[in-house]
Amino acid sequence: MKQKVLKYYQHYMYLMGFAGHFVFVLQALKIWQTKSSADVSLSAFLVCFWATCSWFLYGLLIDNPVLIRVNIFGIVAGTICLGMIVAYA
């Protein structure tokens, strides 16, 4: 029973992980549409990006595929967003 619940919860965590990191994508779209990153707090963004990188490294250390995969997505999306923040500053 516990393994079955864990399997379903891992699927849920994939969904939540990608949804949580989708914020980077939405922020990048907003910057691209307005051609301005003036409303973005660079320090707050960097803290969130650092946390994403830290969760990715933790996932590698404990060999957890959910943490690894969703945080790779977050790092890629965050890097694109960071590039747009710098480009439209």
SULZIDA-V858269 format. One record per residue. N is the residue number from 1. D_LAST is the distance of its C-alpha to the last C-alpha in whole Angstrom. Layout:
BEGIN
N	D_LAST
N	D_LAST
END
This chain:
BEGIN
1	52
2	49
3	48
4	48
5	46
6	44
7	43
8	42
9	40
10	38
11	38
12	36
13	34
14	33
15	32
16	30
17	28
18	27
19	26
20	24
21	22
22	21
23	19
24	16
25	17
26	17
27	14
28	13
29	15
30	13
31	10
32	12
33	14
34	12
35	9
36	6
37	5
38	6
39	10
40	9
41	11
42	10
43	13
44	15
45	14
46	15
47	18
48	19
49	18
50	20
51	23
52	23
53	23
54	26
55	28
56	28
57	29
58	32
59	33
60	33
61	36
62	38
63	38
64	36
65	35
66	34
67	31
68	31
69	30
70	28
71	26
72	25
73	24
74	22
75	20
76	20
77	18
78	16
79	15
80	14
81	12
82	10
83	10
84	8
85	6
86	5
87	6
88	4
89	0
END
